[in-house]
């Protein structure tokens, strides 16, 4: 039985030999499936058991290509402890399955091909049943998933894909998860978590589906949008904006009890945010118009969290 380290060493040796060969024939590596590699690897018995318990072993033994982010026993043990579970059997099977699927992406992604952005995991949103987004941050070849899980060992090749070892279970994302993970939304996070706010936006936007006012549709201004706002208001920083104005502004970026996808938008559509109405249009590209006739372009759509959806906009919406 080969563990992951041995497989990597074997792969590097074979690759080196192949690279030095003059043989132009295609080289085929004879490896095990993703599930078989996990099952035979030291330190991954929890993951192997969880895959079997949720009937995902057969999926990761199949012929379709997948990328698996693999938490070891220590990472899964920490997850169990942090969430009040003594063992994997105490985790509801459907929840455990969604957690595991959040570590799977369709297709084979090599470590060198990772880039910053939003992609789709194999898990589905409680709000819509559509695939959950996963945020990948790649900085100087350091790859982080949903802002918390880092790839510690990459490119363990299987017959049906590739495995990347990670140091922590990838969190099923809420709206707040993406606000924290996406470096391009750092000013939004600062605004949402300002200590003097009389509304706890971080807690509100972490609400699970089934409890009002979840699910949410959030129009998330970029960092540049906030910089432009400060220029527009003649302010030096977000701290210069008084609490009532900041609170009212933030409410105009949130729609409660709705997971409105880009396909739900139309021309002259009135959207009732928590702060008041704004108007959506789609002709010539999706936009939002606030009560001050200021137009925000929607530049990225359908970032799907478990409790709602995010659309990124290039201008902050202001209250009347």
C-alpha positions as CSV (number, residue, x, y, z in Angstrom):
1,X,0.0,0.0,0.0
2,X,1.5,3.3,-1.0
3,X,0.9,6.4,1.0
4,X,0.7,9.9,-0.6
5,X,4.4,10.7,0.0
6,X,5.5,7.5,-1.8
7,X,3.2,8.2,-4.7
8,X,4.6,11.7,-5.1
9,X,8.2,10.4,-5.0
10,X,7.3,7.6,-7.5
11,X,5.6,10.2,-9.8
12,X,8.6,12.5,-9.7
13,X,11.0,9.6,-10.5
14,X,8.9,8.4,-13.4
15,X,8.4,11.9,-14.7
16,X,12.2,12.5,-14.6
17,X,12.9,9.3,-16.4
18,X,10.2,10.1,-19.0
19,X,11.5,13.6,-19.5
20,X,14.9,12.3,-20.3
21,X,13.7,9.7,-22.7
22,X,13.7,10.1,-26.4
23,X,10.6,8.0,-26.7
24,X,7.9,10.2,-28.2
25,X,5.0,7.8,-27.3
26,X,2.5,9.1,-24.8
27,X,3.3,8.0,-21.3
28,X,0.5,6.5,-19.2
29,X,0.9,6.3,-15.5
30,X,-0.8,3.3,-13.8
31,X,-2.2,4.7,-10.6
32,X,-5.1,4.0,-8.3
33,X,-8.4,6.0,-8.2
34,X,-8.8,9.0,-5.8
35,X,-10.8,6.9,-3.4
36,X,-8.2,4.1,-3.4
37,X,-5.4,6.5,-2.7
38,X,-7.2,8.0,0.2
39,X,-8.1,4.6,1.6
40,X,-4.4,3.5,1.5
41,X,-2.9,6.7,2.8
42,X,-1.6,7.1,6.3
43,X,-3.5,9.8,8.3
44,X,-6.6,9.8,6.1
45,X,-8.7,7.1,7.7
46,X,-11.4,9.6,8.8
47,X,-11.8,10.9,5.3
48,X,-11.9,7.3,3.9
49,X,-14.6,6.4,6.4
50,X,-16.6,9.5,5.7
51,X,-16.5,8.9,2.0
52,X,-17.8,5.3,2.5
53,X,-20.5,6.5,5.0
54,X,-21.9,9.0,2.5
55,X,-21.6,6.6,-0.5
56,X,-19.1,8.9,-2.2
57,X,-16.4,6.3,-2.5
58,X,-18.0,4.9,-5.6
59,X,-18.1,8.3,-7.1
60,X,-14.4,8.9,-6.5
61,X,-13.7,5.4,-7.8
62,X,-15.4,6.2,-11.2
63,X,-14.0,7.3,-14.5
64,X,-15.0,11.0,-14.3
65,X,-12.2,13.4,-13.5
66,X,-12.3,15.2,-10.1
67,X,-10.2,17.4,-8.0
68,X,-10.3,16.5,-4.3
69,X,-9.2,18.7,-1.5
70,X,-8.3,16.2,1.2
71,X,-8.3,17.0,4.9
72,X,-6.3,14.6,7.0
73,X,-7.3,13.1,10.4
74,X,-6.1,16.1,12.3
75,X,-8.1,18.5,10.2
76,X,-11.3,16.5,10.4
77,X,-10.7,15.9,14.1
78,X,-10.5,19.6,14.6
79,X,-13.7,20.1,12.7
80,X,-15.5,17.6,14.8
81,X,-14.3,19.2,18.0
82,X,-15.1,22.8,16.9
83,X,-18.7,21.7,16.0
84,X,-19.4,19.7,19.1
85,X,-19.2,16.2,17.5
86,X,-17.4,13.3,19.2
87,X,-17.0,11.3,16.0
88,X,-18.1,11.2,12.4
89,X,-21.1,9.1,13.2
90,X,-22.6,11.9,15.1
91,X,-22.6,14.2,12.1
92,X,-25.9,13.9,10.2
93,X,-25.2,11.9,7.0
94,X,-26.6,14.5,4.6
95,X,-24.6,17.3,6.3
96,X,-21.5,15.2,6.2
97,X,-22.1,14.5,2.5
98,X,-22.4,18.2,1.7
99,X,-19.3,19.0,3.7
100,X,-17.3,16.4,1.7
101,X,-18.8,17.5,-1.7
102,X,-17.6,21.0,-0.8
103,X,-14.1,19.5,-1.1
104,X,-14.7,18.2,-4.6
105,X,-14.6,20.0,-8.0
106,X,-15.5,18.5,-11.3
107,X,-12.4,18.3,-13.5
108,X,-8.7,17.9,-12.8
109,X,-7.0,21.1,-11.6
110,X,-3.2,21.0,-11.3
111,X,-1.6,23.1,-8.6
112,X,0.1,25.3,-11.2
113,X,-3.2,26.1,-12.8
114,X,-4.9,27.6,-9.7
115,X,-5.9,31.3,-10.0
116,X,-7.8,33.7,-7.8
117,X,-11.5,33.7,-8.3
118,X,-14.8,31.9,-7.7
119,X,-15.5,28.4,-9.0
120,X,-18.1,25.7,-8.4
121,X,-17.8,22.9,-5.9
122,X,-19.8,19.7,-6.1
123,X,-21.9,20.7,-3.0
124,X,-25.3,22.4,-3.4
125,X,-26.8,25.5,-1.7
126,X,-29.5,25.0,0.9
127,X,-31.1,28.1,-0.5
128,X,-31.4,27.0,-4.1
129,X,-30.1,23.5,-4.7
130,X,-27.6,25.0,-7.2
131,X,-23.8,24.4,-6.9
132,X,-22.0,26.2,-4.1
133,X,-19.3,28.6,-5.1
134,X,-15.8,28.1,-3.7
135,X,-13.3,31.0,-3.5
136,X,-9.8,30.2,-4.4
137,X,-7.0,32.7,-3.5
138,X,-3.7,32.2,-5.2
139,X,-0.9,34.5,-4.0
140,X,2.7,33.6,-4.9
141,X,1.7,30.0,-5.4
142,X,0.1,29.8,-2.0
143,X,-3.5,28.6,-2.4
144,X,-6.3,29.1,0.1
145,X,-9.8,27.9,-0.1
146,X,-12.8,29.9,1.2
147,X,-10.3,32.0,3.2
148,X,-9.5,29.3,5.7
149,X,-8.1,26.1,4.2
150,X,-4.6,26.0,2.7
151,X,-3.2,23.5,0.3
152,X,-0.2,22.0,2.0
153,X,0.7,19.3,-0.6
154,X,-0.4,19.4,-4.2
155,X,-0.6,17.2,-7.3
156,X,-1.2,13.7,-6.1
157,X,-2.3,12.1,-9.3
158,X,-5.0,9.4,-9.6
159,X,-6.5,7.6,-12.5
160,X,-9.5,9.8,-12.3
161,X,-8.2,13.1,-11.2
162,X,-5.9,14.8,-8.7
163,X,-5.7,15.2,-4.9
164,X,-4.5,18.2,-3.0
165,X,-3.9,17.8,0.8
166,X,-5.3,20.7,2.9
167,X,-4.7,21.7,6.5
168,X,-8.3,22.5,7.5
169,X,-11.8,21.5,6.4
170,X,-13.1,23.8,3.8
171,X,-16.0,25.7,5.3
172,X,-19.4,25.5,3.7
173,X,-19.7,29.2,2.7
174,X,-22.1,31.8,4.1
175,X,-22.3,35.3,2.7
176,X,-19.9,36.4,5.4
177,X,-17.4,33.6,4.4
178,X,-17.0,35.1,1.0
179,X,-16.8,38.7,2.4
180,X,-13.8,37.5,4.5
181,X,-12.2,35.3,1.9
182,X,-12.3,37.7,-1.1
183,X,-9.5,40.3,-0.8
184,X,-11.4,42.4,-3.3
185,X,-14.2,42.9,-0.8
186,X,-12.0,43.9,2.1
187,X,-13.6,47.4,2.4
188,X,-17.0,45.9,2.5
189,X,-15.9,43.6,5.3
190,X,-14.5,46.6,7.2
191,X,-17.8,48.4,6.8
192,X,-20.0,45.4,7.8
193,X,-18.0,44.8,11.0
194,X,-17.4,48.4,12.2
195,X,-17.6,48.3,15.9
196,X,-20.0,51.2,16.4
197,X,-22.7,49.8,14.1
198,X,-26.0,49.3,15.9
199,X,-26.8,46.3,13.6
200,X,-24.7,43.2,13.7
201,X,-24.5,42.7,9.9
202,X,-22.0,39.9,10.2
203,X,-24.3,37.8,12.4
204,X,-27.4,38.7,10.3
205,X,-25.6,37.6,7.1
206,X,-24.5,34.4,8.7
207,X,-28.2,33.3,9.4
208,X,-29.0,29.9,8.0
209,X,-31.7,29.2,5.5
210,X,-34.9,28.5,7.4
211,X,-34.5,31.4,9.7
212,X,-35.6,34.9,8.7
213,X,-34.3,37.0,7.0
214,X,-32.3,34.3,5.2
215,X,-31.7,33.6,2.4
216,X,-30.1,36.8,1.1
217,X,-29.2,38.6,-2.1
218,X,-26.2,40.8,-1.5
219,X,-24.9,43.5,-3.9
220,X,-21.3,43.7,-2.9
221,X,-19.3,46.9,-3.8
222,X,-15.7,46.4,-4.7
223,X,-12.8,48.0,-2.8
224,X,-12.5,50.6,-5.6
225,X,-16.2,51.3,-5.2
226,X,-15.7,52.3,-1.6
227,X,-12.6,54.4,-2.5
228,X,-14.7,56.2,-5.1
229,X,-17.4,56.7,-2.5
230,X,-15.0,58.4,-0.1
231,X,-14.0,60.8,-2.9
232,X,-17.6,61.5,-3.7
233,X,-18.4,62.2,0.0
234,X,-15.2,64.2,0.6
235,X,-14.2,61.7,3.3
236,X,-10.8,60.3,4.2
237,X,-11.8,56.9,5.4
238,X,-14.9,54.8,6.2
239,X,-14.6,55.9,9.8
240,X,-15.5,59.4,8.7
241,X,-19.0,58.2,7.7
242,X,-21.4,58.6,10.6
243,X,-23.0,55.4,11.9
244,X,-26.6,56.2,10.8
245,X,-25.4,56.9,7.2
246,X,-23.2,53.8,7.1
247,X,-25.9,51.6,8.5
248,X,-28.5,52.9,6.1
249,X,-26.1,52.5,3.2
250,X,-25.4,48.9,4.0
251,X,-29.1,48.0,4.2
252,X,-29.5,49.1,0.6
253,X,-27.1,46.4,-0.5
254,X,-29.1,43.5,1.1
255,X,-32.3,41.8,0.0
256,X,-33.9,39.6,2.6
257,X,-35.7,36.3,2.1
258,X,-34.6,36.0,-1.5
259,X,-31.9,34.3,-3.5
260,X,-32.2,36.3,-6.7
261,X,-29.9,35.0,-9.4
262,X,-28.8,37.1,-12.4
263,X,-31.5,35.3,-14.5
264,X,-34.2,36.8,-12.2
265,X,-33.3,40.3,-13.1
266,X,-35.1,42.3,-15.8
267,X,-35.5,45.8,-17.0
268,X,-37.2,48.3,-14.7
269,X,-37.4,45.6,-11.9
270,X,-38.0,47.1,-8.5
271,X,-35.9,45.4,-5.8
272,X,-37.0,45.9,-2.2
273,X,-33.8,45.9,-0.2
274,X,-33.7,46.1,3.6
275,X,-33.2,49.8,3.2
276,X,-35.7,50.6,0.5
277,X,-36.3,50.2,-3.3
278,X,-33.7,50.2,-6.0
279,X,-34.2,49.5,-9.7
280,X,-32.5,46.8,-11.8
281,X,-32.0,46.9,-15.5
282,X,-30.4,44.4,-17.8
283,X,-30.3,46.0,-21.3
284,X,-26.7,46.9,-22.2
285,X,-25.5,44.9,-19.1
286,X,-27.0,44.5,-15.7
287,X,-27.2,47.6,-13.5
288,X,-28.8,49.0,-10.3
289,X,-30.1,52.5,-9.9
290,X,-30.6,54.0,-6.5
291,X,-33.0,56.7,-5.4
292,X,-30.4,59.3,-6.3
293,X,-30.2,58.1,-9.9
294,X,-26.7,56.8,-9.3
295,X,-26.1,53.7,-11.5
296,X,-24.0,50.8,-10.3
297,X,-22.9,48.2,-12.8
298,X,-23.1,44.5,-11.8
299,X,-19.7,43.2,-12.7
300,X,-19.8,39.7,-11.3
301,X,-22.9,37.6,-10.7
302,X,-24.2,34.5,-9.0
303,X,-21.6,33.9,-6.3
304,X,-23.6,31.2,-4.5
305,X,-23.3,30.8,-0.7
306,X,-25.3,28.3,1.3
307,X,-27.5,31.1,2.7
308,X,-27.7,33.4,-0.3
309,X,-26.1,34.8,-3.4
310,X,-23.7,37.7,-4.0
311,X,-23.5,40.0,-7.1
312,X,-20.5,42.3,-7.2
313,X,-21.1,45.9,-8.1
314,X,-18.7,48.8,-9.1
315,X,-20.5,51.6,-7.2
316,X,-21.8,51.9,-3.6
317,X,-25.6,52.3,-3.5
318,X,-26.6,55.3,-1.4
319,X,-29.9,56.0,0.5
320,X,-32.2,58.8,-0.6
